[in-house]
Amino acid sequence: MGTILASYFDKAKQAGGIAAQVKLAMLTKMALAAATKAPDSAENIKLFDEALKQIYLKTS
């Protein structure tokens, strides 16, 4: 559970460090600890995809 969602936090860190991870948590309303326990459902993955796109736009 949550392996895919947790990987988004690694991607965010690569894109913008801790600040990007915090932004990801704010946009998804899910911290890393919660993401590791949440299901990797299509709905959750879509939510994280959209949030990560916003982070990439702000860091590029």
C-alpha positions in Angstrom: 0.0 0.0 0.0 1.1 3.5 -0.8 4.4 2.6 -2.5 3.5 4.6 -5.6 2.2 7.5 -3.6 5.3 7.6 -1.4 7.5 7.7 -4.5 5.9 11.1 -5.4 7.5 12.6 -2.3 10.9 11.4 -3.7 10.1 13.1 -7.0 9.0 16.3 -5.3 12.2 16.3 -3.3 14.3 16.0 -6.4 12.3 18.8 -8.0 12.5 21.3 -5.2 13.7 19.9 -1.9 11.8 19.9 1.3 9.7 22.9 0.3 8.4 20.9 -2.7 7.6 17.9 -0.4 5.6 20.2 1.9 3.8 21.7 -1.1 2.9 18.2 -2.3 1.5 17.4 1.1 -0.5 20.6 1.1 -1.9 20.0 -2.3 -2.8 16.4 -1.7 -3.8 16.9 1.9 -1.7 13.9 2.7 1.6 13.7 4.4 4.3 11.1 3.6 3.3 8.9 6.6 -0.4 8.9 5.4 0.6 8.3 1.8 2.5 5.2 2.7 -0.6 3.8 4.3 -3.1 5.0 1.7 -4.1 2.8 -1.2 -2.4 3.3 -4.6 -5.8 3.8 -6.2 -6.3 5.4 -9.5 -8.0 8.4 -7.8 -5.1 8.9 -5.4 -2.5 8.5 -8.2 -4.4 11.1 -10.3 -4.4 13.5 -7.3 -0.7 13.1 -6.8 0.0 13.4 -10.5 -1.8 16.7 -10.7 -0.1 18.1 -7.6 3.3 17.1 -8.9 2.6 18.8 -12.2 1.9 22.0 -10.3 5.2 21.6 -8.4 7.2 21.0 -11.6 5.7 24.2 -13.1 6.7 26.3 -10.2 10.3 24.9 -10.0 11.1 25.1 -13.7 
